[in-house]
Amino acid sequence: MPRLIGIRNMAAAAAVLCLGLILTACDGEKTAKVGEAAPELGVIDLDGNTVRLADFRGDVTVLNFWQGGCAPCLTEMPKIQAFHEKHRGDGVHVLSVNIGGGPAIIRDTVAETGVTFDVAFDEVFVASTRYKINFFPTTFLIDRNGIVRERIVGEIKPGQLEAKVAGLR
């Protein structure tokens, strides 16, 4: 009997490993690199809809990755919100992606911070793998043609988005 349990555990581990390899192999293992086309996301919004970067083609996109409980992530949200309010309708789109959490974490955070920009989640870590997120928060600036122009690791500083996006419009 112990040998059978060991075989089952190994089979389960192999299945999880295969699933991870399949998910990271999607889109030809394309990862985000400055100066290259941004990899597609496929994250889920709070209404259960898939959100794709292609939906924002023609706009400059501020793509922010965060985690629940990350103090710098929560501290920068009001700065991103102020930027969003100022540039809403100016051809600039903000999308914030929670990594590893789900709708409950996002809803709580949105309620606490009052953000109105688009928020989605990546429960299975496909987007975070494609964008090589190793530190939170991390923000990407993507131009109107879908090219990654900037990667900002760490909390956004006041005025930083203004300065960086001005050159992309």
N, C-alpha and C positions, 0 to 999 in steps of 0.2 A: 503493500500500500504506500509506504513512504516514497518508493521509487516512482510510482504513478503520479503522486503530488508534485514531485520534482520535475517530471516531464511536462505536466500541465503548466507549472510556473514558467518553465523555459519556453513553452509554446506561446503563452500569454506575452512574455517579454519580447519574443520574436515578432509577434503580431503588432505590438505597440511600436517597435523599432521600424517595421515595414511601413506602418501608417505614417510615422514621422518622415521617413525617407520619401514617401509618395507626396506628402504635402509640401515638403521643401523642394521637390523636383518640379512642381507645377511651374509653368511659364518658363521652362528651360533653365531653371535655377537662376533666373535673372535676379540680381540684387541691385539696390539703389547705389548709383555712383554719380557724383557731381559731374555734370557735362554730358550725361547720357539720359536716355528716355527713362522716366519713372516707371518702375514695375507696377502692374495693376494690384489693387488692394483686395477687393472682395470681402470687405468688412460688413457688419450688420448694424443698422441703426435701431433706435428704440422702438420703431414700429415693425421691426422684423424684416425690413427691406435690405437687399444687398446694395451697398454703396460702392461705386466704382470711380476711379479717377477720371475715366473717360467721360463721366457725367459733367465734369468741370472743364473739359477742354475748351480753350478760348479764354479762360480766366486764369489769373495768377492764383495758385493754390498754396495756402499755408497749411501744411500737414503736420500736426502735432501728435506725438505719442506720449502717453502718460499712464501711471498706475494709481489705483486707489491707495490712500495712505502715504503717498509720496509728497512730503512737505513742499519741495520746490515746484512740483507739478501744480499743486493747489495755489501756491503763491503767485505763479505766473498767469493763472487763468483770468484774473481781473485785467491784466495788461493785454492779453489776447482779446478779451471781450471789448475793451476800449478800442482796440485796433479794428475789430470787426464792426462795431457801431459806426466808426468813422468812415469805413470803406465799403460798407454794405451797399451793393448796387453800383460800385465803381469798377467792376470786373475783377474783384478779388474775393476769393472764397476761402473760408476757414473750415477745416475739418479736423476734429480732435478725436484720436483713437485710443481707447482704453485697452491696455494689454492684460489679458489674463482674467479680467473681471467679467461681469455680466451686466444685464440690464438694471438689476437692483443697485449695484454700486454706482452706475452712471446716473440713474435717476436721483439717488441721494446727493451725489456731487452736484448735479445740475441744480437741484433745489437749494442746496447750501450756498452755491456760488452765484446763482442767477444768470448763468451764461445762456446765450441765445444762439450761438453758432452751432453748426452741425456737430453732433457727437455720435460716435459709433463704438463698437467693441470688436476685439479680435480674441475670442476665447481659445482658439486652436493654434494661435501663434504663427499663422501663415504670413500675415503682413509684417509682424515684427522680425520674422526670419528674412523676408525679402528686403527689408530696410535695415537689417543688421543692428537692431536696437539692443544695446548693451548697457545703456544708462538712461535714466529718466530724469527729467523730460528730454526728449530729442525732437527737434523740429526741422522739417524740410521745406524749402521754398522751391516751388515748381512753376516754371514759366508757362505762358499761354499755349505753347506748343507741346507741353508735357515733358520738358527737359528739367532734370534736377539742377538747380543753380546754386543751392546752398544747403549745408547741413549744420545745424546749430545744436550742440550738445550742452545740456544744462539749461538752467532757468533763463528765459528771455529777459533782457535788461530793458528798462524804460527807453522807448524811442528806437530800439533795435529793429523791430519789424518795419517801422516807417522808413528808416534809412535803407534797409536791404530791399524792400519791395519797390521803392521808388525807381530803382534802376531796371526793374522787370516790366514796368507798364509800357 
